[in-house]
Amino acid sequence: MLYAQPGIIVTVDRFTVGSSSWRVAELTHLHSTRGPHDRVATRAVLVSTVVIGGVGLLLGFTGGLERLTAGAYLLLGAVFLVPVLLAAAGDRWRPPAYELWGRRSGTDELLFSSDNEHQFGQVSRALRRAREMNSYGGWEDPLASAEPWRPRR
């Protein structure tokens, strides 16, 4: 047993997450990525960008930009930072999940996803260790099973 937490078990032979289970020997091309950004934050950025851009275009076409004071220009510039601030806040409060992908039978599969970086690191390291142990033939330490060297007399 290389890793065991509720719902996640990594052994030398199997990787189990919830009700899904894979044989470790069948998994190849393991790699990790970040998942998509939070949908609410993405929509907030998109809506604010469209609204602020629309107001800016409306002011430009109606000639309202010519009548603005310097303070109003500064305020308008600050308002254009709202989408950037929303994007930064969205990534801070709801960061994208860490995803572990692998290939099995020629198709890429999402094996594990977590928003906890520490847990994700432990699971991915355990699975990589299991892959290494499978490729080298198991748990046995080659030095422990070897005969010690003795000089001939």
Sine and cosine of phi, psi and omega as CSV:
sin_phi,cos_phi,sin_psi,cos_psi,sin_omega,cos_omega
0.00,0.00,0.89,-0.46,-0.02,-1.00
-0.99,-0.11,-0.49,0.87,0.03,-1.00
-0.43,-0.90,0.70,-0.71,0.02,-1.00
-0.53,-0.85,0.90,-0.43,0.13,-0.99
-0.67,-0.74,0.30,-0.95,0.00,-1.00
-0.81,0.58,0.88,-0.48,0.04,-1.00
1.00,0.02,-0.13,0.99,-0.03,-1.00
-0.71,-0.71,0.86,-0.51,0.02,-1.00
-0.71,-0.70,0.78,-0.63,0.07,-1.00
-0.85,-0.53,0.88,-0.48,0.11,-0.99
-0.87,-0.49,0.01,-1.00,0.01,-1.00
-0.91,0.42,-0.52,0.86,-0.07,-1.00
-0.99,-0.17,-0.53,0.85,-0.13,-0.99
-0.73,-0.68,0.49,-0.87,0.12,-0.99
-0.84,-0.54,0.89,-0.45,-0.09,-1.00
-0.85,-0.53,0.79,-0.61,0.09,-1.00
-0.76,-0.65,0.93,-0.37,-0.03,-1.00
0.89,0.46,-0.82,-0.57,0.00,-1.00
-1.00,-0.07,-0.05,1.00,0.02,-1.00
-1.00,-0.07,0.65,-0.76,0.00,-1.00
-0.60,-0.80,0.67,-0.75,0.00,-1.00
-0.77,-0.64,0.54,-0.84,0.17,-0.99
-0.98,0.22,0.75,-0.66,-0.06,-1.00
-0.89,0.46,-0.59,0.81,-0.02,-1.00
-0.90,0.43,-0.41,0.91,-0.01,-1.00
-0.99,0.11,-0.27,0.96,-0.07,-1.00
-1.00,0.04,0.78,-0.62,0.05,-1.00
-0.74,-0.68,0.13,-0.99,0.07,-1.00
0.77,0.64,0.78,0.62,0.04,-1.00
-0.95,0.33,0.75,-0.66,0.08,-1.00
-0.45,-0.89,0.41,-0.91,-0.03,-1.00
-0.90,-0.44,0.53,-0.85,0.03,-1.00
-0.63,-0.78,0.03,-1.00,0.13,-0.99
-0.97,-0.26,0.62,-0.78,-0.01,-1.00
-0.97,0.26,-0.09,-1.00,-0.01,-1.00
-0.95,0.32,0.37,-0.93,0.06,-1.00
-0.94,0.34,0.34,-0.94,0.00,-1.00
-0.86,0.51,0.74,-0.67,-0.06,-1.00
-0.90,0.44,-0.62,0.79,-0.02,-1.00
-0.91,0.42,-0.70,0.72,0.02,-1.00
-0.91,0.42,-0.65,0.76,0.01,-1.00
-0.89,0.45,-0.69,0.73,0.03,-1.00
-0.92,0.40,-0.62,0.78,0.03,-1.00
-0.89,0.46,-0.67,0.75,0.03,-1.00
-0.90,0.44,-0.71,0.70,-0.02,-1.00
-0.89,0.45,-0.73,0.68,-0.02,-1.00
-0.90,0.43,-0.71,0.71,-0.01,-1.00
-0.90,0.43,-0.60,0.80,0.03,-1.00
-0.90,0.43,-0.69,0.72,0.00,-1.00
-0.91,0.41,-0.71,0.70,-0.02,-1.00
-0.90,0.44,-0.74,0.67,-0.03,-1.00
-0.92,0.40,-0.66,0.75,0.07,-1.00
-0.89,0.45,-0.64,0.77,0.04,-1.00
-0.90,0.44,-0.67,0.74,0.04,-1.00
-0.90,0.43,-0.67,0.75,0.03,-1.00
-0.89,0.46,-0.69,0.73,0.04,-1.00
-0.91,0.42,-0.67,0.75,0.01,-1.00
-0.88,0.48,-0.69,0.72,0.05,-1.00
-0.90,0.43,-0.62,0.79,0.00,-1.00
-0.92,0.39,-0.67,0.75,-0.04,-1.00
-0.98,0.22,-0.47,0.88,-0.01,-1.00
-1.00,0.04,-0.09,1.00,-0.01,-1.00
0.99,0.13,0.18,0.98,-0.02,-1.00
-0.94,0.35,-0.37,0.93,-0.01,-1.00
-0.94,0.35,-0.44,0.90,-0.01,-1.00
-0.96,0.29,-0.43,0.90,-0.07,-1.00
-1.00,-0.10,0.01,1.00,-0.03,-1.00
-0.98,0.20,0.53,-0.85,0.07,-1.00
-1.00,0.10,0.12,-0.99,0.01,-1.00
-0.90,0.44,-0.63,0.78,0.05,-1.00
-0.89,0.45,-0.60,0.80,0.02,-1.00
-0.93,0.38,-0.59,0.80,0.06,-1.00
-0.91,0.42,-0.64,0.77,0.05,-1.00
-0.90,0.43,-0.67,0.75,0.04,-1.00
-0.90,0.43,-0.66,0.76,0.03,-1.00
-0.90,0.44,-0.63,0.77,0.06,-1.00
-0.90,0.43,-0.63,0.78,0.03,-1.00
-0.92,0.40,-0.59,0.81,0.01,-1.00
-0.91,0.41,-0.55,0.84,0.02,-1.00
-0.93,0.37,-0.24,0.97,0.07,-1.00
-0.99,0.12,-0.18,0.98,-0.05,-1.00
-0.83,0.56,-0.73,0.68,0.02,-1.00
-0.87,0.50,-0.60,0.80,0.01,-1.00
-0.91,0.41,-0.69,0.73,0.02,-1.00
-0.91,0.41,-0.63,0.78,0.05,-1.00
-0.89,0.45,-0.65,0.76,0.02,-1.00
-0.90,0.44,-0.69,0.73,0.01,-1.00
-0.91,0.42,-0.67,0.74,0.00,-1.00
-0.92,0.39,-0.63,0.78,0.01,-1.00
-0.90,0.44,-0.65,0.76,0.03,-1.00
-0.95,0.31,-0.46,0.89,0.01,-1.00
-0.97,0.25,-0.70,0.72,-0.06,-1.00
-0.99,0.14,-0.58,0.82,0.00,-1.00
-0.75,-0.66,0.97,0.23,-0.04,-1.00
-0.93,0.37,0.44,-0.90,0.04,-1.00
-0.88,0.48,0.56,-0.83,-0.02,-1.00
-0.95,0.30,0.44,-0.90,0.12,-0.99
-1.00,0.05,0.73,-0.68,-0.04,-1.00
-0.83,-0.56,0.67,-0.74,0.07,-1.00
-0.94,-0.35,0.88,-0.48,-0.02,-1.00
-0.93,-0.38,0.47,-0.88,0.06,-1.00
-0.48,-0.88,0.33,-0.94,0.01,-1.00
-0.97,-0.26,0.75,-0.67,0.05,-1.00
-0.69,-0.73,0.81,-0.58,-0.01,-1.00
0.82,0.57,0.61,0.80,0.08,-1.00
0.99,0.10,-0.02,1.00,0.01,-1.00
-0.86,-0.51,0.62,-0.78,0.05,-1.00
-0.98,0.20,0.69,-0.72,-0.01,-1.00
-0.76,-0.65,0.60,-0.80,0.14,-0.99
-0.98,0.19,0.90,-0.43,-0.08,-1.00
-1.00,-0.02,-0.64,0.77,-0.10,-1.00
-0.41,-0.91,0.60,-0.80,0.03,-1.00
-0.64,-0.77,0.70,-0.72,-0.01,-1.00
-0.44,-0.90,0.56,-0.83,0.11,-0.99
-1.00,-0.07,-0.02,1.00,0.05,-1.00
-1.00,-0.09,0.94,-0.33,-0.08,-1.00
-0.89,0.46,-0.63,0.78,-0.02,-1.00
-0.90,0.43,-0.74,0.67,0.01,-1.00
-0.90,0.44,-0.66,0.75,0.01,-1.00
-0.87,0.49,-0.67,0.74,0.02,-1.00
-0.89,0.45,-0.66,0.75,0.02,-1.00
-0.90,0.43,-0.71,0.71,-0.03,-1.00
-0.92,0.40,-0.70,0.71,-0.04,-1.00
-0.92,0.39,-0.61,0.79,0.06,-1.00
-0.92,0.40,-0.64,0.77,0.02,-1.00
-0.90,0.44,-0.66,0.75,0.01,-1.00
-0.93,0.37,-0.63,0.78,0.05,-1.00
-0.91,0.41,-0.62,0.79,0.08,-1.00
-0.89,0.45,-0.67,0.75,0.03,-1.00
-0.89,0.46,-0.63,0.77,0.04,-1.00
-0.90,0.44,-0.67,0.74,0.01,-1.00
-0.90,0.44,-0.68,0.74,0.00,-1.00
-0.91,0.42,-0.59,0.81,0.04,-1.00
-0.92,0.39,-0.64,0.77,-0.04,-1.00
-0.96,0.28,-0.41,0.91,0.01,-1.00
-0.99,-0.13,0.05,1.00,0.10,-0.99
0.99,-0.12,0.26,0.96,0.12,-0.99
0.90,-0.44,-0.34,-0.94,-0.15,-0.99
-0.99,0.16,-0.37,0.93,-0.19,-0.98
-0.89,0.45,0.72,-0.69,0.05,-1.00
-0.99,0.11,0.86,-0.51,-0.05,-1.00
-0.89,0.45,-0.51,0.86,0.00,-1.00
-0.96,0.29,-0.52,0.85,-0.01,-1.00
-0.95,0.30,-0.49,0.87,-0.04,-1.00
-1.00,-0.01,-0.11,0.99,-0.03,-1.00
-0.99,0.15,0.48,-0.88,0.08,-1.00
-0.96,0.27,0.68,-0.74,0.03,-1.00
-0.93,0.38,0.53,-0.85,-0.01,-1.00
-0.97,0.23,0.74,-0.67,0.04,-1.00
-0.76,-0.65,0.71,-0.71,0.00,-1.00
-0.94,0.33,0.52,-0.85,0.05,-1.00
-0.99,0.16,0.67,-0.74,0.00,-1.00
-0.89,-0.46,0.00,0.00,0.00,0.00
